[in-house]
Amino acid sequence: MKNKLIVSLAATAIVVVLVFGFLYVGTGNDYYRLSDGASSEQIEALKSNKIDYMIKEDGSLWIRRSDELKVAQCCT
């Protein structure tokens, strides 16, 4: 009886860790395009609010999806 309980709890813990790990990895690095060109004012606003962004080779400005609320609060 005790062994079944331990195995059941261990299996549940493994499943929980795997689900949270998958969700973290699946959504952690997702970016969306904010604009076709990045102005210096936009970059300064993003830097001052510690928002993760990247500028691609074509000059487009991309924001991490997890920072979407911060962008809406500071930069719109």
C-alpha positions as CSV (number, residue, x, y, z in Angstrom):
1,M,0.0,0.0,0.0
2,K,2.8,2.4,0.9
3,N,4.7,1.6,-2.3
4,K,1.7,2.4,-4.4
5,L,1.3,5.7,-2.7
6,I,4.9,6.6,-3.3
7,V,4.8,5.6,-6.9
8,S,1.6,7.5,-7.5
9,L,3.0,10.7,-5.9
10,A,6.2,10.4,-7.8
11,A,4.3,9.9,-11.1
12,T,2.1,12.9,-10.4
13,A,5.2,15.1,-9.5
14,I,6.9,14.1,-12.8
15,V,3.8,14.9,-14.9
16,V,3.4,18.3,-13.2
17,V,7.1,19.2,-13.8
18,L,6.8,18.1,-17.4
19,V,3.7,20.1,-18.1
20,F,5.1,23.3,-16.5
21,G,8.4,22.8,-18.3
22,F,6.6,22.4,-21.6
23,L,4.5,25.5,-21.1
24,Y,7.6,27.5,-20.1
25,V,9.6,26.4,-23.0
26,G,6.8,26.7,-25.5
27,T,5.9,30.3,-24.7
28,G,9.1,31.7,-23.2
29,N,10.8,33.0,-26.4
30,D,7.8,33.9,-28.5
31,Y,8.1,37.4,-30.1
32,Y,5.6,39.4,-32.1
33,R,6.2,42.3,-34.5
34,L,5.5,45.7,-33.0
35,S,6.5,47.9,-36.0
36,D,8.2,47.8,-39.3
37,G,10.9,50.2,-38.2
38,A,12.3,51.0,-34.8
39,S,12.6,54.7,-33.8
40,S,15.0,55.9,-31.2
41,E,12.1,57.0,-29.0
42,Q,10.7,53.5,-29.1
43,I,14.0,51.9,-28.2
44,E,14.5,54.3,-25.3
45,A,11.0,53.6,-23.9
46,L,11.6,49.9,-24.2
47,K,15.0,50.1,-22.5
48,S,13.8,52.3,-19.6
49,N,10.9,49.9,-18.9
50,K,13.2,46.8,-19.2
51,I,11.2,45.3,-22.0
52,D,12.8,42.5,-24.0
53,Y,13.0,43.4,-27.7
54,M,15.0,42.6,-30.8
55,I,15.5,44.3,-34.1
56,K,15.7,42.0,-37.0
57,E,17.9,42.6,-40.1
58,D,15.1,44.2,-42.0
59,G,14.8,46.9,-39.3
60,S,11.5,45.5,-37.8
61,L,11.0,45.8,-34.0
62,W,10.0,42.6,-32.2
63,I,8.8,42.3,-28.6
64,R,8.7,39.3,-26.4
65,R,5.1,38.2,-26.0
66,S,5.4,37.9,-22.2
67,D,6.1,41.7,-22.1
68,E,3.0,42.6,-24.1
69,L,1.2,44.1,-21.1
70,K,4.3,46.2,-20.2
71,V,4.3,47.5,-23.8
72,A,0.6,48.4,-23.6
73,Q,1.2,50.3,-20.3
74,C,4.2,52.3,-21.3
75,C,4.4,52.7,-25.0
76,T,1.0,53.1,-26.5
